[in-house]
């Protein structure tokens, strides 16, 4: 496999194949979908720490309201984009590594439980942080 071909495995056992500028999705029923155009939902303004940018994102979750949560590894934070917005806001963390309980040293992945808590992998602090998110603030 060369650097232009990549395999990704999704949550529902779907396999994603990327080649050049096209994405092919294969599901367990062997149906193939050729995705030619996507919709920008977060970031997209180049690498950086502005609220319209990401730096090495390493995880994504979309909630029931369509908000997109991203573990922004390079900026050491958890970001949230409300459905339909172009600018995100920082939920927790900041642009800078730390061992404090409200900061990260490379936020790497995330997951929600059924109670609305988010679990963030804090890679270089060797821990998983459990956070309660207040979406009204």
Helices and strands as residue ranges (DSSP letters): E 5-9, E 15-19, E 22-26, E 32-35, E 57-62, E 68-72, G 73-75, E 77-81, E 89-93, E 107-112, E 117-122, G 123-125, E 127-132
